[in-house]
Amino acid sequence: MLIVLKGLRFRPRLSLCLLLAFAAATAMPARAQDPAPIRIAIEGAYPPFNFIDQNNELQGFEVDLAKALCEQMKAECTLVQHEWDGIVRGLLSREYDAIMSSLEILDQRKKRIAFSNPYYHIPAIFIAPKDSGIKDLTPAGLAGFKIGATIRSDHADYLERYYKQSEIAFYASPVEATLDLLVGRIDAVFGDKRALATFLASREGECCRILGTAPDTPAYSRQFYGVGLRKEDAELKNRFDQALAAVQADGTYERIRAKYFDFDIK
């Protein structure tokens, strides 16, 4: 007996094998598609962390780090420029999958979203005139001294909470605080190292020096920044955490950091 299939003639045993193979092939599921790119939102207006260059492209520390993390994850990523206003709302409405735009890890934000492990923090430091006799930066050591800080900042909150024997002077910006430091109205300024290091590098800043970072006790634990993620994306958070650990271990993180900062931010 012969069986005809699409005009071809086969022997029964051979035809049965071909029919089974044809059925199996048509029953196989389609090959899984490549995973969708990870969309990462970046503001592009906070240099040197993120900014738009003259070619209208995103650049900066966080841009370079995002690319390094994606390479480590072997993931295709798309960088999405998004203004700061509503950037968390955009994450929750699934306009993108992650935020790498100097999003501080705050308890209030953690009620809405998840965070990766911190990928940078800005040390808090005290600066004073070069001839200052201040040596002890603990609350007891700075008792009686007048310290400047930016109003409604983490630095001001820290001083108000722990440095109760010091006089705290509040300013609208670090620039205003350093101006008073220059003319001797205050004894020291407490603030983030990036802003105060910029002042110290200026001609006016030649008057002053870094006294040191905030003491270990009481610890200053604010201003840590991480990748913002949706709470349900636990697997993606784990991928970012593992990639961050890997680029910190192999030196990639330090090479990127040194391109933008002359002090440790890890």
N, C-alpha and C positions, 0 to 999 in steps of 0.2 A: 504494500500500500504506500502511496506517495501523498505528501501533504504540500499544498501550494500556499506560500506566504508572500504576498506582494509580488507575485509573478515568478517566484523562485521555487525550485523543487528540492525537497530535502528528504532524506531518509527518516523514518519515524523516530529513532533514538536521538539522532542529531537535532531534529526539529524540536523535540521536547526540551533539550538542553538550552537551545536558543530561546525558546519561549519563556523558560524559567528565568534566564538571564535578562531578557527584555522586560519581564514583569518586575524583577528586582530593581532594575535600573530606574524604571519609571516610578517605583515606590519609594526610592531614596529621597530623603528630604533635600531641599535646595541647600547649597553650601552657605554656611552662616556668613552674613555680611560682616565686613570689617566694622569694629565698634565706632560709634560716632565720635567726632573730635571732642575733646574737653574744652569747653568755652570758658575762658578766664577773663573776668572784667577788671579793667585797670582805668583809673581816672585820667591819667595823663596830664596832671596839673600840679604835681607836688615834687619838683626836682630836689635832690637828685634821685629820689626813689622812683618817680615815674614822670615823664614829660613827653611832649610832642616836639620832634626835631624839625629842621627847616624843610625836610622832605615829607612832612606831615605823617611821620611814622613814630610809633611808641618807642621810647628809649628809657633807660634808667636802671637802677639796681634791681628793682622788682621785675622789670621786663627781662633782664638777663637771667635772673634767678628762675623765673617762670619757665624760660626756655630750657634751662639746665635740668629742672625738675621733670619736664615733659620728656626730655631726652633720656633721663634716667628711668622713667616709667615706660619708655618705648611707646609713648602715646602721641597721637597727632593732636595738637592743640591749636585753638584759635583765640587770639587776643582780641577782646571786645572793648573798645573805648566807651566808657559810661561816666557821665558826670557824677560827682559825689552825692548830690541830692538824690535820694531814692535808690542808692546802689544796693542796699540790703533788700529792699522791696523787689528789685529786679531779680535777685537771686531766688527769692521765695516764689516768684511768679514764673520761674524757669526760663528767663531770658538768657541765662548762662548758668554754668555749673559751679563756679568758684569765683572768689574775689581775692585778688592780690593787689591791694591798693592802700597799704598802710592802715589796715583796719585793726584798731586796738582791741585786745581781748579784754572785754569788760563783762562783769556779771550781768548787767542789764542786757547786753547783746546776746549773751549765752542762753538767755531765756528763749530767744527766737531762732538762733542758728548755732551750728557747731563750728569749732575751730580746729585747725591742725595744731601740731606743736609749734611754738613760736619760732619764726624764722629771723626775727631781729628784735632788738630792743635798744633804746637810747639810754645810756647811763645818765644818772642825775649827779651833777657835780656842784661843788662850791667854788667860786672864784673870789679873789680879794686882791688888793694892791700888793705889789711885790714886797713891800716892806712890812706887810701885816705880820703881827706876832701870833696869829691864830694857829694852833697846832692840833687841837683836839676838836673834832667835828661832831662829837656827840652832843646831845642836848645840854649836858652839864658843862661841856667845854665851851659852848657858845652862849652860855648864860650871860645876859647883860649886853650882848652885841646886837646890832641892828642888821637884819638880813632882808634883802629884797627878793621878791618872787612875783611872777605874773599872776594877777588876780584870777580867781576861779579856775586854777590849774591844779593838777595833781601835786605839783611842787608846793603850792601854797597850802593845800589841804594837809600835806605831810608836815609842814612846819607848824601849822596851827594845832595839829593834833599832838605833836611830840615836843616842840621847842617852846614850851610855855613860859620859860624864863628869859626868852629872847624877845626883842621887839621886832615884829614882822611888818615890813613896808610892802604895800601892794602896788603893782604897776600894770598898765594896760598891755605892755609888751616887754620882752627881754631887753630891747633897745633902750627903753626908758629907764629900766633898772640899771643898766650899765652906765648910762649918763650920770645918774646920781652917784654911782660908785666912783666915777672919774673925779667928781668934785668933792668927794668925801662926806656926802650926806648919809651914806650907809657903810657898813663895815664889810659886807660880803653879799654876793648874789647866789641864789640857789636856782638851778634850772637844768634844762637838758643840754647835754654836752655838744650836740651839733650846733645849736644856736650860739652857745657861749664860746665855743671854739672858733666860730666865725668872727666874733668880736675880738677875741685874743689875737687872731691873725691880722687884724687891721692895724693901722698906725695908732689909733686911739688905744687899742688893746695892749700896746706895749707897756702900759702902766701896771698891768695885772698878771696874775698867774693862777693856775689851777691849784686849789688847796687839796682836793681829793674828791672821791665819790662819797655818796651818802654812806653812813656807817652801816655795818652789818646789823647792829642792834641800836635803835629799831630799824628794821629792814625797809627799804623803799622798794616796793614790789610792783610798781605800775609801769605802764608804757612798754608792754610786750605786744608784739604784732604777729598775727598768724593768717593763714589762708581761711577765708570764710566759706563755709559749706552748709548745705541743707542737712538737717539732723538725720534725715532718713538715708543719706548717702554715706553710710559708715564705711563701706568698702573703698570709696574714693578717698575718704579721710585717711584710711590706713595706707593707701598708695602714696599719698602726699607725704605722710609721716616717714615712710620707709625711704622714699626718694630724698627727702631732706636729710635724713641721717646719712645716706650714702654720699651725697655731694659734700657734706661737712667732713666726712671721714676721708674722702679722696683728694681734698684740697681744692675742689672746684669752687666751693663757697668762698673760701678765703681769697681766691684769685678775683672773683667778682667783687667782693667787699673792698679789696684794695684799690680797685678801679674808681671807687666813688668815695671812700672814707679812709682817713688815716688813723682811725682808732677802731678797736674791736666793738662790734655791735651784736655779736652772737649771744 
